[in-house]
Amino acid sequence: MQNWLRTNCPDFIAKDQWPPNSLTFNPLDYHVRAMLEAYYKHHPKPRMIADLEEVLHVIWDSLPQETIDRAVTEFSK
């Protein structure tokens, strides 16, 4: 099935690229992760922890308040 999906679905994400099933993930984590992935489409991935921290600060600072509010509202769901 993985091979068929890879061949026939251009947007297919392989199972080893999925985020781990984590009970500690919350809706805001998913919003930040989506923004991180969008950032990586235009920038190289950081190779050092300090670089990753810098990127996360840039992304966090650019998160619209509306996105944060929506994620907080989704906590109860």
Secondary structure, DSSP 8 states (H G I E B T S, - for coil): -HHHHHHH-TT---GGGS----TT--HHHHHHHHHHHHHHTTS---SSHHHHHHHHHHHHHHS-HHHHHHHHHHTT-
